[in-house]
Amino acid sequence: MVGNGNGNLGGGGGGSSKLLEVLNVRVVGSGEKVVVLSHGFGTEQSAWKQIVPFLLRDYRVVLYDLACAGSVNPDHFDFRRYGTLDGFVDDLLAILDALRVERCSLVAHSFSAMVGILASIRRPQLFQKLILIGASPRFLNDKDYYGGFEMADFDKVLVAMESNYEAWVRGFVPLAVGADVPAAVREFSRTLFNMRPDISLFVSRVAFNSDLRGILGFVRTPCWIVQTAKDHSVPASVAAYLKGHLGGRTTVELLNVEGHLPHLSDPNVLAQVLRRALASR
């Protein structure tokens, strides 16, 4: 069961209703099954706008903005609450409770994939399936693990973000998008510029300080790992690591496209994969 998309989202008390408003929660579509779309760091729910039309006929689609997104009033960003991934997990679960969602599939990109993994461990009965795009349990390299970044590399990123945020965005976005898709570069640049720089820096630290490797085995929800062939942020080997360590049934789908944001750069390709993953048993 899920509330409707006309503003009467139902469920919960005043605090839950306030959260739905703050995080710009929307419910669209006419299907019986519920799909939640959770965007990654630096984007907003608008990142899914080319994906949503492929889902409207068959699913009720829940969209929301992470508390760190530029589309959310930064006055609502509580640095203590969001000092770990748990604050974002609390938000996701509170949204689903307020909407009276009893069962759903979660499509989560990058940062939100980490959030989704934790949410599924906390409330396994709530999630029918996790579809994780560009997911990583740890972005930093470690002994016998290649996450893609050395700590020294990340330190340089932090310095660049602090010293000249605009210049950092202009350099980072084309690398992240990967493919030559100017519209995707413009959209990702827009949403990164929408973020308040101190919040962007803070959440980057949260992401890079997180390490979920030790708890992957507790995931019992079936997972689809969607990985592009060339991703500046997440090496392809991470998808194999997830398949080998997640506790539930796990499928890896390798997209023959480039970049960390296929929902922006190759939405038609990604949408077909998502539909197939959502329909699978």
C-alpha atoms as a printed R data frame, in Angstrom:
    type eleno elety resid chain resno      x       y       z
1   ATOM     1    CA   MET     A     1  0.000   0.000   0.000
2   ATOM     2    CA   VAL     A     2  1.188   3.527  -0.745
3   ATOM     3    CA   GLY     A     3 -0.302   6.988  -0.444
4   ATOM     4    CA   ASN     A     4 -1.258   8.910  -3.557
5   ATOM     5    CA   GLY     A     5  0.810  11.491  -5.410
6   ATOM     6    CA   ASN     A     6 -1.419  14.508  -5.046
7   ATOM     7    CA   GLY     A     7  0.068  15.786  -1.818
8   ATOM     8    CA   ASN     A     8 -2.069  13.637   0.491
9   ATOM     9    CA   LEU     A     9  0.731  11.201   1.137
10  ATOM    10    CA   GLY     A    10 -0.760   9.921   4.359
11  ATOM    11    CA   GLY     A    11  0.687   8.011   7.273
12  ATOM    12    CA   GLY     A    12  2.798   9.133  10.203
13  ATOM    13    CA   GLY     A    13  2.520  12.209  12.352
14  ATOM    14    CA   GLY     A    14  3.606  15.777  11.897
15  ATOM    15    CA   GLY     A    15  7.301  14.889  11.843
16  ATOM    16    CA   SER     A    16  6.827  12.392   9.024
17  ATOM    17    CA   SER     A    17  4.727  14.823   7.011
18  ATOM    18    CA   LYS     A    18  7.395  17.478   7.475
19  ATOM    19    CA   LEU     A    19 10.075  15.094   6.215
20  ATOM    20    CA   LEU     A    20  8.048  14.334   3.083
21  ATOM    21    CA   GLU     A    21  7.846  18.050   2.424
22  ATOM    22    CA   VAL     A    22 11.496  18.814   3.190
23  ATOM    23    CA   LEU     A    23 12.822  16.010   0.988
24  ATOM    24    CA   ASN     A    24 10.399  16.800  -1.861
25  ATOM    25    CA   VAL     A    25  8.817  13.340  -1.865
26  ATOM    26    CA   ARG     A    26  6.683  12.535  -4.920
27  ATOM    27    CA   VAL     A    27  4.700   9.438  -5.880
28  ATOM    28    CA   VAL     A    28  3.871   8.946  -9.564
29  ATOM    29    CA   GLY     A    29  2.666   6.081 -11.748
30  ATOM    30    CA   SER     A    30 -0.247   3.679 -11.733
31  ATOM    31    CA   GLY     A    31  1.124   0.206 -11.060
32  ATOM    32    CA   GLU     A    32  0.482  -1.852  -7.955
33  ATOM    33    CA   LYS     A    33  4.131  -2.570  -7.160
34  ATOM    34    CA   VAL     A    34  6.251   0.181  -5.628
35  ATOM    35    CA   VAL     A    35  9.687   1.221  -6.892
36  ATOM    36    CA   VAL     A    36 11.777   3.756  -4.992
37  ATOM    37    CA   LEU     A    37 14.390   5.769  -6.918
38  ATOM    38    CA   SER     A    38 17.215   7.084  -4.742
39  ATOM    39    CA   HIS     A    39 19.814   9.336  -6.371
40  ATOM    40    CA   GLY     A    40 23.524   9.571  -5.634
41  ATOM    41    CA   PHE     A    41 25.869  12.253  -4.352
42  ATOM    42    CA   GLY     A    42 25.821  15.478  -6.344
43  ATOM    43    CA   THR     A    43 22.511  14.851  -8.087
44  ATOM    44    CA   GLU     A    44 18.836  15.318  -7.253
45  ATOM    45    CA   GLN     A    45 15.718  13.322  -8.006
46  ATOM    46    CA   SER     A    46 15.729  15.103 -11.367
47  ATOM    47    CA   ALA     A    47 18.515  12.700 -12.344
48  ATOM    48    CA   TRP     A    48 15.785  10.079 -12.900
49  ATOM    49    CA   LYS     A    49 13.616  12.173 -15.215
50  ATOM    50    CA   GLN     A    50 14.576  10.150 -18.317
51  ATOM    51    CA   ILE     A    51 14.072   6.855 -16.462
52  ATOM    52    CA   VAL     A    52 10.684   7.514 -14.859
53  ATOM    53    CA   PRO     A    53  8.639   7.343 -18.108
54  ATOM    54    CA   PHE     A    54  9.753   3.728 -18.591
55  ATOM    55    CA   LEU     A    55  8.290   2.793 -15.196
56  ATOM    56    CA   LEU     A    56  5.032   4.758 -14.945
57  ATOM    57    CA   ARG     A    57  2.766   2.192 -16.581
58  ATOM    58    CA   ASP     A    58  3.724  -0.737 -14.387
59  ATOM    59    CA   TYR     A    59  4.841   0.772 -11.087
60  ATOM    60    CA   ARG     A    60  4.123   3.339  -8.436
61  ATOM    61    CA   VAL     A    61  7.361   5.295  -8.340
62  ATOM    62    CA   VAL     A    62  8.564   7.053  -5.191
63  ATOM    63    CA   LEU     A    63 11.057   9.868  -5.721
64  ATOM    64    CA   TYR     A    64 12.790  11.979  -3.087
65  ATOM    65    CA   ASP     A    65 15.868  14.124  -2.590
66  ATOM    66    CA   LEU     A    66 18.684  13.248  -0.240
67  ATOM    67    CA   ALA     A    67 19.026  15.788   2.567
68  ATOM    68    CA   CYS     A    68 22.330  16.964   1.081
69  ATOM    69    CA   ALA     A    69 20.892  17.707  -2.361
70  ATOM    70    CA   GLY     A    70 20.870  21.281  -3.601
71  ATOM    71    CA   SER     A    71 17.113  21.047  -4.134
72  ATOM    72    CA   VAL     A    72 16.644  20.746  -0.351
73  ATOM    73    CA   ASN     A    73 16.793  23.828   1.867
74  ATOM    74    CA   PRO     A    74 20.290  23.572   3.404
75  ATOM    75    CA   ASP     A    75 18.922  24.878   6.698
76  ATOM    76    CA   HIS     A    76 17.471  21.388   7.179
77  ATOM    77    CA   PHE     A    77 20.860  19.676   6.863
78  ATOM    78    CA   ASP     A    78 21.850  18.484  10.345
79  ATOM    79    CA   PHE     A    79 25.594  17.817  10.341
80  ATOM    80    CA   ARG     A    80 25.267  15.568  13.392
81  ATOM    81    CA   ARG     A    81 22.420  13.511  11.942
82  ATOM    82    CA   TYR     A    82 24.210  13.006   8.635
83  ATOM    83    CA   GLY     A    83 27.681  12.429  10.040
84  ATOM    84    CA   THR     A    84 27.258   8.759   9.111
85  ATOM    85    CA   LEU     A    85 25.171   6.907   6.547
86  ATOM    86    CA   ASP     A    86 22.646   6.068   9.269
87  ATOM    87    CA   GLY     A    87 20.973   9.471   9.049
88  ATOM    88    CA   PHE     A    88 20.235   8.879   5.372
89  ATOM    89    CA   VAL     A    89 18.992   5.362   6.166
90  ATOM    90    CA   ASP     A    90 16.653   6.816   8.786
91  ATOM    91    CA   ASP     A    91 15.263   9.225   6.191
92  ATOM    92    CA   LEU     A    92 14.588   6.499   3.618
93  ATOM    93    CA   LEU     A    93 12.815   4.269   6.129
94  ATOM    94    CA   ALA     A    94 10.820   7.183   7.551
95  ATOM    95    CA   ILE     A    95  9.637   8.130   4.058
96  ATOM    96    CA   LEU     A    96  8.464   4.588   3.329
97  ATOM    97    CA   ASP     A    97  6.726   4.346   6.691
98  ATOM    98    CA   ALA     A    98  4.994   7.703   6.166
99  ATOM    99    CA   LEU     A    99  3.773   6.514   2.750
100 ATOM   100    CA   ARG     A   100  2.663   3.206   4.318
101 ATOM   101    CA   VAL     A   101  4.807   1.226   1.898
102 ATOM   102    CA   GLU     A   102  4.908  -2.376   3.047
103 ATOM   103    CA   ARG     A   103  7.038  -3.829   0.241
104 ATOM   104    CA   CYS     A   104  9.104  -2.197  -2.503
105 ATOM   105    CA   SER     A   105 12.052  -2.506  -4.834
106 ATOM   106    CA   LEU     A   106 14.809   0.059  -4.432
107 ATOM   107    CA   VAL     A   107 16.821   1.459  -7.332
108 ATOM   108    CA   ALA     A   108 19.776   3.280  -5.802
109 ATOM   109    CA   HIS     A   109 22.759   5.012  -7.356
110 ATOM   110    CA   SER     A   110 26.261   5.199  -5.869
111 ATOM   111    CA   PHE     A   111 26.050   6.863  -2.423
112 ATOM   112    CA   SER     A   112 22.433   5.767  -2.098
113 ATOM   113    CA   ALA     A   113 23.428   2.190  -2.889
114 ATOM   114    CA   MET     A   114 25.326   2.185   0.414
115 ATOM   115    CA   VAL     A   115 22.248   3.608   2.115
116 ATOM   116    CA   GLY     A   116 20.057   0.942   0.513
117 ATOM   117    CA   ILE     A   117 22.320  -1.884   1.647
118 ATOM   118    CA   LEU     A   118 22.103  -0.682   5.250
119 ATOM   119    CA   ALA     A   119 18.341  -0.133   5.030
120 ATOM   120    CA   SER     A   120 17.785  -3.661   3.726
121 ATOM   121    CA   ILE     A   121 19.738  -5.115   6.645
122 ATOM   122    CA   ARG     A   122 17.731  -3.104   9.136
123 ATOM   123    CA   ARG     A   123 14.337  -3.842   7.535
124 ATOM   124    CA   PRO     A   124 14.718  -6.875   5.229
125 ATOM   125    CA   GLN     A   125 10.963  -7.477   5.004
126 ATOM   126    CA   LEU     A   126 10.481  -4.049   3.412
127 ATOM   127    CA   PHE     A   127 12.649  -4.625   0.353
128 ATOM   128    CA   GLN     A   128 11.785  -7.114  -2.349
129 ATOM   129    CA   LYS     A   129 14.840  -6.286  -4.442
130 ATOM   130    CA   LEU     A   130 17.822  -3.920  -4.519
131 ATOM   131    CA   ILE     A   131 19.044  -2.633  -7.875
132 ATOM   132    CA   LEU     A   132 22.347  -0.910  -7.194
133 ATOM   133    CA   ILE     A   133 23.953   1.284  -9.876
134 ATOM   134    CA   GLY     A   134 27.633   2.183  -9.572
135 ATOM   135    CA   ALA     A   135 27.678   0.695  -6.071
136 ATOM   136    CA   SER     A   136 30.731   0.370  -3.866
137 ATOM   137    CA   PRO     A   137 31.053  -0.846  -0.260
138 ATOM   138    CA   ARG     A   138 34.277   1.170   0.097
139 ATOM   139    CA   PHE     A   139 35.755   3.745  -2.267
140 ATOM   140    CA   LEU     A   140 39.260   3.666  -0.776
141 ATOM   141    CA   ASN     A   141 41.828   0.981  -1.572
142 ATOM   142    CA   ASP     A   142 42.824  -1.392   1.187
143 ATOM   143    CA   LYS     A   143 44.934  -4.510   1.551
144 ATOM   144    CA   ASP     A   144 43.563  -7.103  -0.904
145 ATOM   145    CA   TYR     A   145 40.825  -4.690  -1.958
146 ATOM   146    CA   TYR     A   146 40.776  -2.217  -4.837
147 ATOM   147    CA   GLY     A   147 38.183   0.498  -4.369
148 ATOM   148    CA   GLY     A   148 39.679   2.866  -6.915
149 ATOM   149    CA   PHE     A   149 41.150   5.608  -4.698
150 ATOM   150    CA   GLU     A   150 44.172   5.971  -2.468
151 ATOM   151    CA   MET     A   151 43.744   8.146   0.621
152 ATOM   152    CA   ALA     A   152 46.291  10.579  -0.819
153 ATOM   153    CA   ASP     A   153 44.090  10.939  -3.919
154 ATOM   154    CA   PHE     A   154 41.063  11.684  -1.787
155 ATOM   155    CA   ASP     A   155 42.979  14.216   0.279
156 ATOM   156    CA   LYS     A   156 43.778  16.060  -2.949
157 ATOM   157    CA   VAL     A   157 40.101  16.018  -3.866
158 ATOM   158    CA   LEU     A   158 39.182  17.573  -0.524
159 ATOM   159    CA   VAL     A   159 41.801  20.300  -0.952
160 ATOM   160    CA   ALA     A   160 40.504  21.050  -4.443
161 ATOM   161    CA   MET     A   161 36.901  21.217  -3.222
162 ATOM   162    CA   GLU     A   162 37.796  23.543  -0.369
163 ATOM   163    CA   SER     A   163 40.056  25.855  -2.334
164 ATOM   164    CA   ASN     A   164 37.917  26.360  -5.438
165 ATOM   165    CA   TYR     A   165 34.626  24.456  -5.537
166 ATOM   166    CA   GLU     A   166 33.614  25.759  -8.947
167 ATOM   167    CA   ALA     A   167 36.901  24.698 -10.535
168 ATOM   168    CA   TRP     A   168 36.638  21.277  -8.888
169 ATOM   169    CA   VAL     A   169 33.132  20.737 -10.274
170 ATOM   170    CA   ARG     A   170 34.209  21.731 -13.778
171 ATOM   171    CA   GLY     A   171 37.072  19.251 -13.660
172 ATOM   172    CA   PHE     A   172 35.256  16.394 -11.937
173 ATOM   173    CA   VAL     A   173 31.987  16.290 -13.862
174 ATOM   174    CA   PRO     A   174 33.350  15.311 -17.308
175 ATOM   175    CA   LEU     A   175 35.370  12.515 -15.682
176 ATOM   176    CA   ALA     A   176 32.328  11.238 -13.823
177 ATOM   177    CA   VAL     A   177 30.018  11.380 -16.841
178 ATOM   178    CA   GLY     A   178 32.706   9.670 -18.910
179 ATOM   179    CA   ALA     A   179 30.808   9.596 -22.196
180 ATOM   180    CA   ASP     A   180 30.634  12.558 -24.574
181 ATOM   181    CA   VAL     A   181 27.126  13.630 -23.635
182 ATOM   182    CA   PRO     A   182 27.027  17.426 -23.150
183 ATOM   183    CA   ALA     A   183 23.484  17.371 -21.741
184 ATOM   184    CA   ALA     A   184 24.564  14.969 -18.989
185 ATOM   185    CA   VAL     A   185 27.586  17.150 -18.189
186 ATOM   186    CA   ARG     A   186 25.360  20.221 -17.945
187 ATOM   187    CA   GLU     A   187 22.821  18.484 -15.702
188 ATOM   188    CA   PHE     A   188 25.375  17.001 -13.309
189 ATOM   189    CA   SER     A   189 27.200  20.341 -13.163
190 ATOM   190    CA   ARG     A   190 23.942  22.123 -12.384
191 ATOM   191    CA   THR     A   191 23.046  19.876  -9.457
192 ATOM   192    CA   LEU     A   192 26.578  19.900  -8.023
193 ATOM   193    CA   PHE     A   193 26.617  23.708  -8.182
194 ATOM   194    CA   ASN     A   194 23.226  23.670  -6.410
195 ATOM   195    CA   MET     A   195 24.822  22.002  -3.394
196 ATOM   196    CA   ARG     A   196 26.233  24.217  -0.708
197 ATOM   197    CA   PRO     A   197 30.014  23.583  -0.899
198 ATOM   198    CA   ASP     A   198 30.447  22.842   2.802
199 ATOM   199    CA   ILE     A   199 27.680  20.232   2.656
200 ATOM   200    CA   SER     A   200 29.167  18.723  -0.490
201 ATOM   201    CA   LEU     A   201 32.558  18.466   1.200
202 ATOM   202    CA   PHE     A   202 31.050  17.003   4.375
203 ATOM   203    CA   VAL     A   203 29.074  14.281   2.561
204 ATOM   204    CA   SER     A   204 32.110  13.409   0.441
205 ATOM   205    CA   ARG     A   205 33.982  12.705   3.673
206 ATOM   206    CA   VAL     A   206 31.098  10.580   4.954
207 ATOM   207    CA   ALA     A   207 31.107   8.530   1.754
208 ATOM   208    CA   PHE     A   208 34.869   7.970   1.690
209 ATOM   209    CA   ASN     A   209 35.033   7.174   5.399
210 ATOM   210    CA   SER     A   210 32.350   4.489   5.031
211 ATOM   211    CA   ASP     A   211 33.230   0.817   4.768
212 ATOM   212    CA   LEU     A   212 30.422  -1.715   4.387
213 ATOM   213    CA   ARG     A   213 32.548  -4.717   3.515
214 ATOM   214    CA   GLY     A   214 32.066  -6.330   6.902
215 ATOM   215    CA   ILE     A   215 28.278  -6.301   6.775
216 ATOM   216    CA   LEU     A   216 27.582  -7.327   3.158
217 ATOM   217    CA   GLY     A   217 26.926 -10.895   4.240
218 ATOM   218    CA   PHE     A   218 23.937  -9.742   6.296
219 ATOM   219    CA   VAL     A   219 22.094  -8.644   3.142
220 ATOM   220    CA   ARG     A   220 19.445 -11.245   2.324
221 ATOM   221    CA   THR     A   221 17.515  -9.185  -0.223
222 ATOM   222    CA   PRO     A   222 18.133 -10.222  -3.857
223 ATOM   223    CA   CYS     A   223 20.451  -7.698  -5.530
224 ATOM   224    CA   TRP     A   224 21.152  -6.604  -9.087
225 ATOM   225    CA   ILE     A   225 24.501  -4.852  -9.429
226 ATOM   226    CA   VAL     A   226 24.529  -2.577 -12.486
227 ATOM   227    CA   GLN     A   227 28.046  -1.571 -13.487
228 ATOM   228    CA   THR     A   228 29.249   0.331 -16.540
229 ATOM   229    CA   ALA     A   229 32.228  -0.942 -18.501
230 ATOM   230    CA   LYS     A   230 34.298   2.124 -17.615
231 ATOM   231    CA   ASP     A   231 33.555   4.054 -14.448
232 ATOM   232    CA   HIS     A   232 35.972   6.686 -13.112
233 ATOM   233    CA   SER     A   233 34.542   6.325  -9.600
234 ATOM   234    CA   VAL     A   234 33.975   2.569  -9.244
235 ATOM   235    CA   PRO     A   235 36.230  -0.065 -10.877
236 ATOM   236    CA   ALA     A   236 34.521  -3.048 -12.494
237 ATOM   237    CA   SER     A   237 36.258  -5.309  -9.974
238 ATOM   238    CA   VAL     A   238 34.034  -3.860  -7.237
239 ATOM   239    CA   ALA     A   239 30.958  -5.399  -8.875
240 ATOM   240    CA   ALA     A   240 32.637  -8.798  -8.702
241 ATOM   241    CA   TYR     A   241 33.508  -8.140  -5.051
242 ATOM   242    CA   LEU     A   242 29.879  -7.350  -4.244
243 ATOM   243    CA   LYS     A   243 28.676 -10.493  -6.013
244 ATOM   244    CA   GLY     A   244 31.098 -12.567  -3.973
245 ATOM   245    CA   HIS     A   245 30.248 -11.026  -0.606
246 ATOM   246    CA   LEU     A   246 26.564 -10.044  -0.569
247 ATOM   247    CA   GLY     A   247 24.537 -12.569   1.397
248 ATOM   248    CA   GLY     A   248 21.526 -12.729  -0.903
249 ATOM   249    CA   ARG     A   249 21.117 -13.859  -4.502
250 ATOM   250    CA   THR     A   250 23.146 -11.409  -6.575
251 ATOM   251    CA   THR     A   251 23.166 -10.727 -10.313
252 ATOM   252    CA   VAL     A   252 25.752  -8.507 -12.015
253 ATOM   253    CA   GLU     A   253 24.725  -6.622 -15.149
254 ATOM   254    CA   LEU     A   254 27.620  -5.041 -17.055
255 ATOM   255    CA   LEU     A   255 26.551  -2.157 -19.299
256 ATOM   256    CA   ASN     A   256 28.605  -1.580 -22.404
257 ATOM   257    CA   VAL     A   257 28.649   2.162 -21.771
258 ATOM   258    CA   GLU     A   258 30.990   4.578 -20.023
259 ATOM   259    CA   GLY     A   259 30.627   6.731 -16.960
260 ATOM   260    CA   HIS     A   260 29.320   6.741 -13.410
261 ATOM   261    CA   LEU     A   261 25.891   8.169 -14.262
262 ATOM   262    CA   PRO     A   262 24.255   6.013 -16.961
263 ATOM   263    CA   HIS     A   263 20.813   7.368 -15.993
264 ATOM   264    CA   LEU     A   264 22.051  10.725 -17.331
265 ATOM   265    CA   SER     A   265 24.329   9.619 -20.157
266 ATOM   266    CA   ASP     A   266 22.601   6.444 -21.464
267 ATOM   267    CA   PRO     A   267 19.085   6.413 -19.977
268 ATOM   268    CA   ASN     A   268 17.527   4.221 -22.663
269 ATOM   269    CA   VAL     A   269 20.107   1.486 -22.108
270 ATOM   270    CA   LEU     A   270 19.781   1.658 -18.344
271 ATOM   271    CA   ALA     A   271 15.973   1.766 -18.422
272 ATOM   272    CA   GLN     A   272 15.765  -1.532 -20.291
273 ATOM   273    CA   VAL     A   273 18.045  -3.153 -17.716
274 ATOM   274    CA   LEU     A   274 15.984  -1.737 -14.854
275 ATOM   275    CA   ARG     A   275 12.725  -3.017 -16.332
276 ATOM   276    CA   ARG     A   276 14.218  -6.464 -16.782
277 ATOM   277    CA   ALA     A   277 15.658  -6.478 -13.263
278 ATOM   278    CA   LEU     A   278 12.394  -5.308 -11.708
279 ATOM   279    CA   ALA     A   279 10.398  -7.961 -13.557
280 ATOM   280    CA   SER     A   280 12.764 -10.795 -12.625
281 ATOM   281    CA   ARG     A   281 11.830 -13.299  -9.940
